[in-house]
Amino acid sequence: MTWTSFAVTQDGPIARLTLNRPDKRNTMTPAFWRELPQAVMALSDAGATRVLILDAEGPVFSAGMDISVFTDPGALNTASPDAREAFMTAATALQEAFTAFERARFPVIAAVQGPCVGGAVDMITACDLRYGTHEAWLRIEETNIAMFADVGTLQRLPRLIPEGVARELAYTGARLEADRAERLGLYNGVLDSPEALRAHVDAVAAEIASKAPLTISGTKRSFLYARDHGVEDALAHAMVLQASLWNPDDIMEAITARGEKRPGDFKPLARVRRMGGGS
């Protein structure tokens, strides 16, 4: 399928979603918000993808929301209570677009080769891993244009870096340089060039893709549940999940492959067939 704001490619079990509007600084158009969750969930449902890389073309990773969103008078109408309710409903759909990264059955790795601004910060905080270059600074731009970030940054960023730092960035609208982002743990690593970034992220993705898909999917589910629940609840959830996904065939294959010094040969995830869907 062809998308208007990005391209999706597949190399075996590794998928790549590339923001491909570099002349527009990879800004997020209305079509982007509709298409992103569709693309991510299509990959997740198909079952063949074991890891997704999110990257971008050009010197800027993404400048966030496209100006066309703000210039649509109908979309931003808040003149009455019913208009405000409609506005809230529409804005919630933007949140859901990035939550698709969390709902996907595979890890998502953000490869940030340049500045990451506004909505792009919301986007990468919903990813599982983040890597950047030295030019990949971040900024919560919403503060600088008299609004507050409402698509995930304020909810997810304090779980990734110290809350006091997250508040500082949100209150000031200041830049977070890549090296500091790495020291804080937001970036898993900072590479010297876009080429080095791609090579490193590809290697991490290949390592993840070599593991049993059920193991990786279960691990992701467990991390997300533990983030939003107490330890006791999360431990109980982990036991239910382990009992549900326990796969002796994968375990024996992993042990045998390690003994024979070869990659494991694991079944892909089953295809998800949505109720009422045509496939």
C-alpha positions in Angstrom: 0.0 0.0 0.0 1.1 3.5 -0.7 1.2 6.1 2.0 1.3 9.9 1.6 3.6 10.9 4.5 5.9 8.0 4.8 7.1 4.8 3.1 6.9 1.3 4.6 9.4 -1.4 3.5 10.0 -4.9 4.6 13.3 -6.8 4.8 12.4 -10.3 6.1 11.2 -9.9 9.7 12.4 -6.2 9.9 10.0 -3.5 8.8 11.0 0.1 8.3 8.7 3.1 8.4 10.4 6.2 6.9 9.2 9.7 7.1 9.8 10.9 3.5 8.8 14.5 3.2 12.3 16.1 3.8 11.4 19.2 1.9 8.6 19.8 4.4 10.9 18.8 7.4 8.8 15.6 7.7 5.9 17.5 9.3 2.8 15.6 10.3 -0.1 16.4 8.0 -3.8 15.4 8.6 -3.2 12.3 6.4 -0.2 11.3 8.5 -2.4 11.0 11.6 -4.9 8.8 9.8 -2.4 6.6 8.0 0.2 6.0 10.8 -2.0 3.7 13.0 -3.3 2.0 9.9 0.2 1.1 8.7 1.5 0.1 12.1 -1.5 -2.1 13.0 -1.4 -3.7 9.5 2.2 -4.8 10.1 1.3 -6.0 13.6 -1.8 -8.0 12.5 0.1 -9.7 9.6 2.4 -11.4 12.1 5.6 -11.5 9.9 7.2 -8.4 11.4 9.4 -8.9 14.5 10.7 -5.3 14.8 9.9 -2.0 13.3 12.4 0.8 12.6 11.1 4.4 12.5 13.4 6.7 10.7 13.4 9.7 8.4 14.9 11.2 5.2 16.7 14.6 5.2 18.5 16.6 7.9 15.4 17.0 10.1 13.8 13.9 11.8 10.5 15.8 12.1 9.4 19.3 12.9 6.1 18.1 14.3 2.6 19.1 13.4 2.2 20.5 9.9 1.0 24.1 9.7 -2.0 23.0 7.6 -3.5 21.4 10.8 -3.5 24.8 12.6 -4.9 26.7 9.6 -8.0 24.5 9.2 -10.7 26.6 10.9 -13.1 23.7 11.1 -10.6 21.4 12.9 -9.8 24.0 15.5 -13.3 25.4 16.2 -13.9 25.7 19.9 -16.6 28.4 19.9 -19.3 26.3 21.7 -19.5 23.4 24.1 -20.5 20.9 21.3 -17.6 22.2 19.1 -15.2 21.7 22.0 -16.4 18.2 22.6 -15.8 17.4 18.9 -12.4 19.0 19.1 -11.5 16.8 22.1 -12.7 13.7 20.3 -10.6 14.6 17.2 -7.6 15.3 19.4 -7.9 11.9 21.1 -7.5 10.3 17.7 -4.1 12.0 17.5 -3.1 10.3 20.8 -4.3 7.0 19.5 -2.0 7.3 16.4 1.1 7.1 18.5 -0.3 4.6 21.0 -0.4 2.3 18.0 3.4 1.9 18.5 2.7 0.5 22.0 -0.1 -1.7 20.8 2.0 -3.3 18.1 3.1 -6.8 18.9 6.8 -6.0 18.1 9.3 -3.5 19.4 9.6 -0.1 17.6 13.0 1.5 17.4 13.3 5.3 16.6 16.4 6.2 14.6 16.5 10.0 15.1 19.1 11.5 12.6 18.2 15.2 13.2 16.1 17.6 15.2 13.0 16.1 16.8 10.4 18.8 17.6 6.9 19.0 19.0 4.8 16.1 17.9 7.9 14.2 17.0 8.8 14.1 20.7 5.4 12.7 21.4 6.0 10.1 18.7 9.4 8.8 19.8 8.4 8.6 23.5 5.9 5.9 22.4 8.7 3.8 20.9 10.5 1.0 22.7 14.1 2.2 21.9 15.5 5.4 20.7 18.9 6.2 19.1 20.1 9.5 17.7 23.0 11.4 16.2 24.8 14.3 17.8 22.5 16.6 15.8 19.3 14.9 17.1 18.3 17.5 19.6 14.7 17.6 21.0 12.3 20.3 22.0 8.8 20.4 23.4 7.7 23.1 20.9 4.1 23.3 22.0 5.1 25.4 25.0 6.6 28.0 22.6 3.4 28.4 20.7 1.1 28.9 23.7 -0.3 25.4 24.1 0.8 22.3 26.0 1.8 19.0 24.6 -1.2 16.7 24.7 -0.3 13.7 22.5 1.9 11.7 24.9 5.0 13.7 25.8 3.8 14.8 29.2 2.6 11.3 30.0 5.5 9.2 28.7 8.6 11.4 29.0 8.6 11.4 32.8 8.7 7.6 32.7 11.9 7.8 30.6 13.9 10.5 32.2 13.7 12.2 35.7 10.4 14.0 36.1 12.1 17.2 37.2 14.0 17.3 33.9 10.8 16.6 31.9 9.1 19.4 33.7 12.0 21.8 33.0 11.8 21.0 29.3 8.0 21.3 29.2 7.9 24.6 31.2 10.8 26.3 29.3 10.4 24.9 25.7 14.2 24.6 25.8 16.3 22.3 23.6 17.5 18.9 25.0 20.8 18.2 23.3 21.4 14.7 22.1 24.3 14.0 24.4 22.3 15.0 27.5 19.4 12.9 26.2 21.7 9.9 26.2 23.0 10.6 29.7 19.4 10.9 30.9 18.5 7.5 29.3 16.1 8.9 26.7 18.5 7.9 23.9 19.9 4.3 24.1 22.9 5.6 22.2 24.2 8.5 20.2 26.1 7.9 17.0 28.5 10.1 15.0 26.6 10.2 11.7 23.3 9.2 10.1 25.2 6.3 8.4 26.6 5.0 11.7 23.1 5.5 13.2 21.5 3.3 10.6 24.1 0.6 10.8 23.8 0.5 14.6 20.0 0.4 14.6 20.0 -2.2 11.9 22.2 -4.4 14.0 20.0 -4.0 17.1 16.9 -4.8 15.0 18.5 -7.9 13.6 19.4 -9.1 17.1 15.8 -8.6 18.3 14.5 -10.3 15.2 16.6 -13.3 15.9 14.7 -14.1 19.1 11.4 -16.0 19.4 8.6 -13.7 18.4 6.3 -14.9 21.2 9.0 -14.1 23.8 9.5 -10.5 22.4 5.8 -9.9 22.2 5.2 -11.1 25.8 8.2 -9.1 27.1 6.8 -5.9 25.5 3.3 -6.6 27.0 4.9 -7.2 30.4 6.9 -3.9 30.3 3.9 -1.9 29.3 1.7 -3.4 32.0 4.3 -2.9 34.7 4.7 0.7 33.7 1.1 1.5 34.4 0.5 -0.8 37.5 2.0 -1.7 40.8 4.6 -4.4 41.3 2.2 -6.9 42.8 -0.3 -6.5 40.0 2.5 -6.6 37.4 3.9 -9.8 38.8 0.5 -11.5 38.7 0.0 -10.3 35.2 3.4 -11.7 34.2 2.4 -15.2 35.5 -0.8 -15.2 33.5 1.0 -14.0 30.4 3.8 -16.6 30.8 1.2 -19.3 31.2 -0.6 -18.1 28.1 2.5 -17.8 25.9 4.7 -20.7 27.3 6.0 -22.5 24.2 8.1 -25.6 24.7 8.9 -25.8 21.0 10.5 -22.3 21.0 12.4 -23.1 24.2 13.8 -26.4 22.8 14.7 -24.7 19.5 16.5 -21.8 21.3 18.5 -24.3 23.4 19.3 -26.5 20.4 20.3 -23.6 18.2 22.6 -22.2 20.9 24.3 -25.6 21.2 24.7 -25.9 17.5 25.9 -22.2 17.2 23.2 -21.2 14.7 20.3 -18.8 14.6 17.0 -20.1 16.0 14.3 -21.1 13.6 11.1 -19.7 15.2 7.5 -19.6 13.9 6.2 -16.1 13.2 3.3 -14.7 15.2 -0.1 -15.8 14.1 -2.0 -13.5 11.8 -4.6 -11.4 13.6 -8.0 -11.6 12.0 -10.1 -8.7 13.2 -13.8 -9.4 13.9 -15.8 -8.2 11.0 -12.7 -7.8 8.8 -12.3 -9.1 5.4 -9.1 -11.0 6.0 
